[in-house]
């Protein structure tokens, strides 16, 4: 939550007069220009509020770019990983179903209502976080940062106005969304801000904010991390994968044959990289190959993986791999005399010859049964001996012969 002191002026007359042109407007997330986690911007207008075209006029994008320039200057070059279109922040427009009065009355709960609306509009990419500029008010704060970051540009909390540095307000709420400020921070306040009045994450946003002086509350880059040891990794926004300090690369896995490959990050669900997916540089991923029925995994080719077992891959650049799956071997079963061969889990051969597919590398029991008046004599080929039961471990094509003779 953020409440801020008055700064003279709201939006310029030119901004207020901006009219959205349908040819410029995006009502859905446009194709990404980069892979990996990104922050996507949304311009949302309540059902009864005028559309001021802050998306098509480039205003929302400018606020994000201005904050990114400030962040780069404060951090030594690190920026937010923004979702872009033609090199500029990609901004999606949505008309909310709720009125301004309804959302204003909800206070902090309005964030959840807006989050649900984003979901219904298809803005639910698990690799993205969403920052919303809402053309309306709120009775509790100028902005809220949680599952999404929302700034209410017409908010008027009791005793305050929200006419401030919009770029800094956007960044403040994004930092809340990325984990600031955790209760472990030495200058943490009860409303998840910091007590330093000059800090970006102060309760009242200062005119010239600073990024975590001392690097001990929420911004601890490598080599200058002074957050308390009891703080979780998520408390350090500098650890966020939504920053350019965490580069991502393309991992492409080509499937040869019939099967699938799951790519498991250090935490989180598996990825399907049959189309290129984004993997973090320096992170270790586990790749498992899962053959379709009647196929088996024959091995990896490419950079970083080999053999026929699961692979642990540490990514250092764009990587391409091939996982090869081949059909399980066929075994020819032959019956000499009168009897049958039962192959466990596969079927029975009672003819002179049958061709059955066995699971690769698995021990498969085989049993010979003589027809009445006949007796089992013995095996030849991949089975040996005179006992009626044997086992076949098929790793390639093979032949098994069961011989029967008349009883005398």
C-alpha positions in Angstrom: 0.0 0.0 0.0 1.2 3.5 -0.7 -0.2 6.9 0.5 1.7 9.9 -0.7 1.7 13.6 -0.2 0.5 16.2 -2.7 2.5 17.0 -5.8 0.9 19.8 -7.8 -0.7 18.8 -11.0 -2.4 15.6 -12.3 -2.2 14.7 -15.9 -1.4 17.3 -18.5 -4.2 18.7 -20.7 -2.7 16.8 -23.7 -2.7 13.6 -21.7 -6.3 14.1 -20.6 -7.3 14.7 -24.2 -5.6 11.7 -25.6 -8.0 9.5 -27.6 -7.3 5.8 -28.1 -7.1 4.7 -31.7 -8.3 1.2 -32.3 -5.4 0.6 -34.8 -2.9 1.2 -32.1 -4.6 -0.5 -29.2 -3.9 -4.0 -28.0 -6.6 -5.9 -26.2 -4.5 -9.0 -25.8 -0.9 -9.8 -25.0 1.1 -9.4 -28.2 3.8 -11.9 -29.2 6.9 -11.7 -27.0 10.1 -10.3 -28.2 12.1 -12.2 -25.6 11.9 -15.5 -23.7 11.7 -15.7 -20.0 10.0 -14.1 -17.1 8.6 -10.6 -17.9 6.5 -7.8 -16.4 3.5 -7.0 -18.6 1.7 -3.7 -18.4 -2.1 -3.3 -18.4 -4.2 -0.1 -18.8 -7.6 -0.8 -17.2 -10.6 1.5 -17.2 -13.7 0.9 -15.0 -17.0 0.4 -16.8 -18.2 4.0 -16.2 -14.9 6.0 -16.5 -13.7 7.8 -19.6 -10.9 6.2 -21.5 -8.0 8.6 -21.6 -5.9 6.5 -23.9 -2.9 6.2 -21.6 -1.8 3.1 -23.5 -1.9 4.4 -27.0 -0.5 7.8 -26.1 2.6 6.0 -24.8 2.1 7.3 -21.2 2.1 3.9 -19.4 5.1 2.8 -21.4 7.0 6.0 -20.6 6.4 5.6 -16.9 7.9 2.1 -17.0 10.8 3.2 -19.1 11.5 6.2 -16.8 11.5 3.9 -13.7 13.8 1.4 -15.5 16.2 4.2 -16.3 16.1 5.2 -12.6 16.6 1.6 -11.5 19.6 1.2 -13.8 21.2 4.3 -12.5 20.7 3.2 -8.9 21.8 -0.4 -9.4 24.6 -0.1 -11.8 22.7 -1.3 -14.8 20.0 -3.7 -13.6 16.6 -3.2 -15.1 13.2 -4.8 -14.9 12.6 -7.5 -17.6 9.7 -5.7 -19.3 7.4 -7.4 -21.9 8.0 -5.3 -25.1 6.4 -4.9 -28.5 8.5 -3.2 -31.2 11.0 -2.3 -28.5 8.6 -0.5 -26.2 6.6 -1.8 -23.3 3.7 -3.9 -24.5 0.5 -2.5 -22.9 -2.8 -4.3 -23.0 -6.1 -2.4 -22.7 -9.1 -3.9 -20.8 -12.4 -2.4 -20.0 -13.4 -3.6 -16.5 -16.8 -4.9 -15.7 -17.0 -3.0 -12.4 -17.8 0.6 -11.9 -15.3 3.0 -10.4 -17.5 3.3 -7.2 -17.5 -0.5 -6.8 -13.8 -0.8 -7.0 -13.1 2.3 -4.8 -15.3 0.8 -2.1 -13.4 -2.5 -2.2 -10.1 -0.9 -1.0 -7.3 -3.4 -1.0 -9.8 -6.1 -2.2 -10.0 -4.3 -5.5 -6.6 -5.9 -6.4 -8.2 -9.3 -6.3 -11.1 -8.2 -8.4 -8.8 -6.7 -11.0 -6.6 -9.8 -10.9 -9.6 -12.0 -11.6 -10.5 -9.8 -14.6 -7.1 -10.1 -16.0 -7.4 -13.9 -15.8 -10.7 -13.8 -17.6 -9.0 -11.7 -20.4 -6.3 -14.3 -20.9 -3.7 -12.4 -19.0 -2.6 -15.4 -17.0 0.9 -16.4 -18.3 2.7 -18.1 -15.4 6.0 -16.6 -16.6 4.6 -13.0 -16.3 3.7 -10.6 -13.6 1.3 -7.8 -14.3 1.4 -4.1 -13.4 -2.0 -2.4 -13.9 -2.6 1.4 -14.3 -6.2 1.8 -13.4 -8.1 4.8 -14.6 -10.0 5.2 -11.3 -9.9 5.7 -7.6 -9.5 3.8 -4.3 -10.5 4.7 -0.8 -7.4 3.1 0.8 -4.3 3.8 -1.2 -2.7 5.2 -4.3 -1.6 1.6 -5.2 -1.3 -1.9 -4.0 1.3 -4.5 -4.7 0.6 -8.2 -4.3 -0.2 -10.9 -6.8 -0.3 -8.0 -9.2 0.8 -4.4 -8.9 -2.0 -1.8 -9.3 -1.8 2.0 -9.2 -5.0 4.0 -9.0 -4.4 7.3 -10.8 -7.5 8.9 -9.5 -7.3 7.6 -5.9 -7.9 10.0 -3.1 -7.3 8.3 0.3 -8.5 10.3 3.3 -6.2 13.3 3.9 -4.0 12.6 0.8 -3.8 12.9 -2.9 -2.0 10.6 -5.3 -0.7 13.2 -7.8 3.0 12.2 -7.6 5.9 10.9 -9.7 3.9 8.2 -11.6 7.1 6.4 -12.7 8.2 6.0 -9.1 4.8 4.9 -8.0 4.7 2.2 -10.7 8.1 1.0 -9.6 7.2 1.1 -5.9 4.2 -1.2 -6.5 6.2 -3.5 -8.7 8.8 -3.9 -6.0 6.0 -4.8 -3.6 4.9 -7.4 -6.1 8.5 -8.7 -6.3 8.7 -9.2 -2.5 9.5 -5.9 -0.8 9.4 -5.4 2.1 9.7 -8.6 4.1 9.2 -8.5 7.9 12.9 -9.7 8.3 14.2 -6.3 7.1 15.8 -4.2 9.9 13.8 -1.1 8.9 10.5 -2.9 8.1 7.3 -1.1 9.2 4.0 -2.8 10.0 2.5 -1.9 6.5 5.4 -3.6 4.6 7.4 -0.4 3.9 10.6 0.9 5.4 11.1 3.6 8.0 13.8 5.5 5.9 11.9 8.5 4.5 14.2 8.8 1.5 13.8 5.1 0.4 11.8 4.0 -2.7 9.8 1.8 -0.4 9.0 4.4 2.2 5.3 4.7 3.2 5.3 8.3 1.7 7.1 8.2 -1.6 9.8 10.9 -1.5 10.5 13.3 -4.3 14.0 11.9 -5.0 13.9 8.3 -3.8 16.9 6.1 -3.2 17.2 2.3 -3.7 17.6 0.7 -0.3 20.4 2.7 1.3 22.8 0.2 2.9 21.3 -2.7 0.9 20.0 -4.3 4.0 16.2 -4.2 3.6 15.2 -5.5 0.2 18.0 -4.9 -2.3 21.1 -7.0 -1.7 23.1 -7.5 -5.0 25.9 -10.1 -5.0 28.9 -8.8 -3.1 26.9 -6.1 -1.4 24.1 -8.1 0.2 23.5 -7.0 3.8 20.1 -8.4 4.4 19.8 -10.3 7.7 20.7 -14.0 7.4 17.2 -15.0 8.6 15.7 -13.4 5.5 14.4 -15.8 2.8 15.8 -15.5 -0.7 12.4 -14.0 -1.8 13.0 -11.0 0.5 15.9 -9.9 -1.7 14.4 -8.3 -4.8 17.9 -8.4 -6.4 17.4 -12.2 -6.6 14.2 -11.8 -8.7 14.2 -13.5 -12.1 12.2 -10.5 -13.3 15.4 -8.5 -13.5 17.9 -8.3 -16.4 20.6 -9.4 -13.9 19.2 -12.9 -14.4 19.7 -13.7 -18.1 17.7 -16.4 -19.8 18.6 -18.6 -22.8 16.7 -20.7 -25.2 16.6 -24.5 -24.7 15.3 -26.5 -27.6 14.7 -30.2 -27.3 14.0 -32.1 -30.5 12.1 -35.4 -30.2 13.1 -38.1 -32.6 10.7 -41.1 -32.4 7.8 -41.3 -30.0 8.2 -39.9 -26.5 8.4 -36.7 -24.5 11.0 -34.8 -22.4 10.3 -32.9 -19.2 12.7 -30.1 -18.2 12.6 -29.5 -14.4 14.0 -26.3 -13.0 15.5 -26.2 -9.4 11.9 -25.5 -8.2 8.6 -25.4 -10.0 6.7 -27.6 -12.5 8.3 -29.3 -15.5 8.7 -27.4 -18.8 8.0 -28.7 -22.3 10.9 -27.4 -24.5 9.9 -29.1 -27.7 9.2 -25.5 -28.7 12.1 -23.3 -27.4 11.7 -22.4 -23.7 13.5 -20.0 -21.5 16.0 -21.3 -19.0 18.0 -19.2 -16.5 21.7 -18.9 -17.0 23.7 -20.8 -14.4 20.7 -22.7 -13.0 20.7 -26.5 -13.1 17.9 -28.2 -14.8 17.0 -31.9 -14.8 15.8 -33.5 -18.1 13.9 -36.7 -18.1 12.9 -38.7 -21.2 9.6 -40.5 -21.2 9.0 -42.9 -24.1 5.5 -43.7 -25.4 4.2 -47.2 -25.1 6.3 -49.7 -27.2 9.2 -47.3 -27.4 12.3 -46.8 -25.3 14.8 -44.0 -24.9 17.9 -44.5 -27.0 19.9 -41.5 -25.8 20.7 -37.7 -25.9 22.7 -35.9 -28.6 23.7 -32.2 -28.5 25.4 -30.0 -25.9 25.4 -30.9 -22.2 23.6 -34.3 -22.2 24.7 -37.8 -23.1 23.9 -41.4 -22.4 20.4 -42.9 -21.7 19.8 -41.6 -18.2 18.2 -38.4 -16.9 20.4 -35.5 -17.5 21.5 -32.6 -15.2 22.1 -29.6 -17.4 23.6 -26.2 -16.3 22.8 -23.6 -18.9 25.5 -21.2 -20.1 24.0 -20.2 -23.4 21.4 -21.2 -26.0 21.3 -25.0 -26.1 19.8 -27.5 -28.5 19.4 -31.2 -27.7 17.8 -34.2 -29.4 16.1 -37.0 -27.5 15.9 -40.2 -29.6 13.2 -42.8 -28.9 13.2 -46.1 -30.9 10.6 -48.9 -31.0 10.9 -51.8 -28.5 12.5 -54.9 -30.1 10.4 -57.6 -31.7 11.1 -61.2 -30.8 10.1 -64.1 -33.1 8.6 -67.0 -31.3 8.5 -70.4 -33.0 6.7 -73.6 -32.1 8.0 -76.9 -33.2 5.5 -79.7 -32.7 2.3 -79.0 -30.9 2.1 -76.6 -28.0 2.0 -72.9 -27.2 4.2 -70.2 -25.8 2.8 -67.7 -23.3 4.7 -64.4 -23.1 3.8 -62.6 -19.8 2.0 -59.3 -20.4 2.2 -59.6 -24.1 0.3 -62.6 -25.5 0.3 -66.3 -26.5 1.8 -67.9 -29.6 0.2 -71.2 -30.6 1.1 -71.1 -34.3 4.3 -72.2 -36.0 5.6 -68.6 -35.7 4.6 -65.4 -34.1 6.3 -61.9 -33.9 5.7 -60.1 -30.6 7.1 -56.8 -29.3 8.7 -57.0 -25.8 9.6 -54.1 -23.5 13.2 -53.1 -24.0 15.6 -54.3 -21.4 12.8 -55.8 -19.2 13.0 -59.4 -17.9 9.9 -61.0 -19.6 8.8 -64.5 -18.3 8.0 -67.0 -21.1 6.2 -70.4 -20.5 5.8 -73.4 -22.8 2.7 -75.6 -22.5 2.4 -78.8 -24.5 -0.8 -79.9 -26.2 -2.4 -83.1 -24.9 -0.4 -86.1 -26.0 2.7 -84.0 -26.5 5.6 -83.0 -24.1 7.9 -80.0 -24.0 11.4 -80.9 -25.1 13.4 -77.7 -24.7 14.3 -74.2 -25.8 16.5 -72.8 -28.5 17.6 -69.2 -29.3 17.2 -66.5 -26.7 15.9 -69.2 -24.2 17.9 -72.2 -23.3 17.3 -75.4 -21.2 14.5 -77.9 -20.7 12.5 -76.2 -18.0 9.1 -75.0 -19.4 9.7 -71.5 -18.0 12.4 -69.1 -19.0 13.0 -65.3 -19.2 13.9 -63.1 -22.1 15.6 -59.7 -21.8 15.2 -58.1 -25.2 17.6 -55.4 -26.2 17.4 -56.2 -29.9 15.6 -58.6 -32.3 15.8 -62.2 -31.3 14.3 -65.6 -31.8 12.9 -68.0 -29.3 12.0 -71.6 -30.3 10.0 -74.1 -28.1 10.2 -77.7 -29.3 7.5 -80.3 -28.4 7.5 -84.1 -29.1 4.8 -86.8 -29.0 4.5 -88.8 -25.9 5.3 -92.5 -26.3 
